[in-house]
Structures are given as structure tokens and as C-alpha cells.
Amino acid sequence: MDLARWIRPGDGVLFGQACAEPQTLVELLVGQRERFPGATLFMGVNWSGTVRPEHADHLRLQAYCGSGHNRRLADAGLLDIHPHPYSRLGALIRERRIRADVVLLQLSPPNAKGEYSLGLAAEYLVPALQTCRAIVAEVNDRVPWTHSERRLMRGDLAAVVETSREPVALPYGEPGALEQAIARNALAFIPDGAVIETGLGALPDAVLRQLGDRRNLRLHSGSVGDGVVGLMDCGAMLEADGGNLMGTRRLFEHARENPALRLRSSEYTHDPRVLGRLERFVAINSAVEVDLTGQVNAEVARGSYLGAVGGALDFVRAANHSPGGVSLMLIPAGRIVETLQGPVATPRSEAGVIVTERGAADLRGLTLRERAERLRALASGSS
């Protein structure tokens, strides 16, 4: 396939992230990059490693995060970071501040009605599909047909390549002893009937794996991980709305034609008006480090950009305003520090509960002095 039929020099190209990456199309994209010099690639989480530093000779590389192999691109000074909250991505795409002239998609095979599902991600792809000039699709028979907010017909697609490739899977495995200990200390803050959000990483997913005794849970999140499968199977979780699936084959098969698991646009999952209607909303996120006032750095560690502003602040604020809600920030005790080494992604004014393997510090209603005392004790193990 000659992508230069649709991608012009200087175009903006956007494609699905993480498990939703159309691997064959991205391989073609970087292999043919001399045909469309100056094109900008907007990337999300990059677990495949297909886009490498040498590809910046003809392409401009942008991302909202430094996750996965993006860190190597950022360390090389080749990745421009968009430091925007997830709730703004849709509007920025529509305003062409993040350009999406051509969208590369990984789709499921069509259903009996001829409808292609977005498969493993909807999120910011939905506004991109509404504004782009051309859609080029990789129809992968290993991708499940899911209840995604947007469905496509063959006439919507400028070109199609058919493949049979295992989607990129979550790169971390079962939670270890540290993650399990932190997760246990978070359980007391998650009631029956909670609406849960989970950020990226092993820690939030470890919490989900320990909630099997709860009832009437729902998920409203940017991403859906493997931990949801067990909760739905045992009846603890009733339904899930998320932007993407970030997990393994177990999750993909669970989502296949499952009406209780829906993939929605980021303009829905992160919309403050939607979030404002959720009661008992529990935001579960992790970070690089937390300082003694409750400020959170979720972006930079040891000089490397490896995280993101992402959607955490959108969800943290919603949890703080939700009746019966709470924001949980999960972090090893050793990452409670005097001074942050990176930017503030979540301000101290939005601090909720800091959860570590040694216990939890509820910072709500505490003065700065009280917070410092509580967090020092937690970091030292004397709490």
C-alpha cells in the first residue's frame, strides 16, 4: 500500500495508541516517510516501539505522554509533548491545534450489518474521525468487535489492508507484593456502588483485582484493564465505560460483543459535565512522586519525560466534588519527597488520599503543616 496516495507532505497523521495501534500501517508509515516529509505524527502510549528516533529525519513526532518507547524519543530530544489534560484533546483536534488530516485505524472485521467497530479504542479517535480528510484502516481479525461509540462502513474508509496480528499487549504482568500491599490499603476507601476510574499502571489494576467482594460497582475511566474481567465475571461490576482497552487477550475476548463494556469518546469519558453527575466516584491513579504538601508529579523522573498530564486531574477534580467520592493517589512510600523533581501535574489544592504499602494519609481538610507531618510519618514507616 502506498500511503502517499492519502498522506501529503506536512500533513498531520494520528493513529490509535497502545493496544489499538494499527501495527502494519504504522510500519508502512515510517517505511515510506520520505514520501511525505514534514508530516507530523501524534502518538499516545507507545508500547510497540515501531516509531524510533531515526524516523525523525523526515517526520515530526508529537505525543501527549512519554509512556513506553516514547521515553526514548523524548530523551533524544525528538518528541514534542502536548501538556494538555485529556479533556481538552478532542477540542484541540477539532480546532486543528493537534492536526489529524489522516487517521490510521485498527478495526475489527465488520458485523452482519457491515459495521466496523473501532475495536480497542475510541477516545480521541472519535473527534479525529469527524475532522480528518481520509481514514486508512487495518482490519485485523484478531481484534474483537466491541460496542464502540463510533462505527464505520466501508464507504467511510479511503483504503483497507487486512491483517491477522495479535494486538500489542500490556507490557506489565501480575502485580507483585508491593503493588498488592498498596492495593489492600486502598480498599477501605472504595464502597459498594462506587463508580471507579483507574489510571495507567500496575497499581490501579492491582486494586481492581481485590474488589471481588464489592457489589454494584461501575467503571467510568479513560482506560479499561484486565482487572475489570474478574469483577464482571463474579458480578461485582455491572458495567464499564472507557476510552480504550489496555490489557491482554483475556480482556479483548471479554469485550467481544459485550454490551456491558462500552468504548466512548474522550469527549464523554473526561467531560466535566458527565463526571459531575457521578456519585461515589473514586479516582484511582498513580504517579512518579508526591511532595509533603500533596503536590503530584506524574510526568518526569530523573530528567526523563515518562508520564503525562493525561486525564488524572480531570478525574481527581471530579472525585473531589462527587458526593461520597474520593481521589486515591497510589505510590510507594519511598516516592514521598521533600521537593518534586518534575512539574506539578496535580496541585496540592486537589490532594485527596495518598495510599502506600505502609498505610494511607487522608490529606483532605489538613493544613500544610499537618500534611507534612502525616506524609513524613508515612514515608518513614512511623505512622
Buried (B, 14 or more C-beta within 10 A) or exposed (E): BEBEEBBBEEBBBBBBBBBBBBBBBBEBBBEBBEBBEEBBBBBBBBBBEBBBBEBBEBBBBBBBBBBBBBBBBBBEEBBEBBEBBBBBBBEBBBEEEBBBBBBBBBBBBBEEEEBBBBBBBBBBBBBBBBBBBBBBBBBBEBBBBBBBBBBBEEEEBBBBBEBEBEBBBBEEEEBEEBBBBBBBBBEEBBBEBBBBBBBBBBBBBBBBBBBEEBEBBBBBBBBBBBBBBBBBEEEBBBBBBBBBBBBBEEBBEBBBEBEBBBBBBBBBBBBEEBBEEBEBBBBBBBBBBBBBBBBBBBBBBEEBBBBBBBBBBBBBBBBBEBEBBBBBBBBBBEBBBEEBEBBBBBBBEBBBBBBBBBBBBBBEEBEEEEBBBBBBBBBEEEB
